[in-house]
C-alpha cells in the first residue's frame, strides 16, 4: 500500500482507478442479481452482493406462509390434522396450483406439502384463510411476524407471492427468515426439503433443483414472477456446518440452482487466503438496508420472444450462459479473486443437469388424515377423480378444436412439465386402447348403422375427391386425441 500512495496522489491516476473500479462493478449491476451466503448458526455473512436491495419475492413468500402456519401448529391453535376448505377465492388463484374445486377439504399437513413442493398458489390461500380467516387477516400476521424477526425490508399483501406492488423483501430478510425456521421450528423443518409428492397418479418433484442433486441440500423454496426473475433460498449441511444461500433475479430455474450451488461451494471451502481484499461483512442482521425501488425484470425475463412458465419451474428454459457463466457476473471482484471458481464451477452445472436421487414420493390427498388401508383408498379415489376429469376435458377440446392442445392453459403446461412421468404414460395408454373405439363410436351415431357403411362406399367410389376428404376429416380426431389424452 505504501508504494501506491504516490500514485494515488496523482488526480489523473485517481480518475483512471475510479473508472477501472466502475468497469469491474458494471457486470454485476447489469446482471441485476442479489446474492447472499450466511452461516445458519451464527448469521455470519460470507458473501453479499446487492443483499439489501429491495426485491419482489415471488413464491419464496410461501416460506413465511409456512412459518406462520407452523407456528400456530406449535402453539396448539391448530394441528396438522385440522381440516381447511378450498374457497372460491383460493380456487381462482393463478397457477401453479392443485386446481381443486371450491368446497374440497384437506388437512393442514397436506396443504403445506402441496404448497411447498408444487408451489401451489391455491394451497397458500387455503392455509391463509384457515389460519388467519382471510387473505388480509393472514397478511397482517405475516407482516407482524416479519417485524418481530427483524425483516425490516419486507412487506406482504398475499400469502403466495403472486404479483403485487406491496409484496417486497430482500436477500437479507430472506436469510433472516430461513434462520428463524431452522431455529424456531426444527420439528417441522422437514416440510422445507421434501423431494417429491404424489397426488393420485401425479408425481411432482420439488422445484428446488438442489434437493436430491447437491450433497447435503436441506431447504428451502423457489420463486418466479416476471418482475423478480428466478429466486431461490437454499441451504445445505456439510460436516455439521449449515449454510444458507439466497439468489434473487437469476435468468432461469437451472441458473438459480447453479448460482446457489456455487455460493454454497465457496462457503464450505472457506477460502480465507485473500479475505483481506474485502472488509468483514458482519452478521446478516447488521447489513444496512438500501432505500430503493425493487428492480423490475419483466422485460428482461418475459418480454419479446421469451415464453415463461406460469409456475417457478422451468425444465426447458436454460440461460445461454449457464455453463460458461462469467465469474464477474453478479458476484463482485473480491468474490472472484478469493473464490477459486475454476475448480468449483463445473460441478454445480453438472449436478443440476442430472436427475435427482431416487426417492419415494410422499402421498398427499384430500379429506381428513388417513393411514394404512384408508390412506391407500384415499390415494386411489383421488386417482379416479383425476382420470375422468382430464380425459373428458381434453378429448372434448381435441375434437372440437384440433389446435387447442397447442394453446393449452398455463396451468396445464406447468402440470405437464412437473409431472412428466404420468403425462408421458397416459398417451400410450389412450393410444393403445381408446382412440379407435372412441372414433368408431363417434362415427356410428352420426348415420344409421348399416346404411352408413353403404353410403360412404358409394360416395367414395363415385366422386373420388370428396370421398377421400371425409375419411381424412374423420381420422383427424384420432391423431389429435393421442397427445391430448
PyMOL commands that set and color helices and strands:
alter all, ss='L'
color gray80, all
select helices_A, chain A and resi 2-9+11-31+58-74+88-91+108-118+121-132+135-149+171-184+186-193+253-269+275-277+284-286+298-302+333-339+341-353+372-400+402-407+410-418+420-444+449-462+464-484
alter helices_A, ss='H'
color red, helices_A
select strands_A, chain A and resi 34-39+45-49+83-85+105-107+196-199+202-205+217-225+229-238+241-250+362-364
alter strands_A, ss='S'
color yellow, strands_A
deselect
rebuild
show_as cartoon
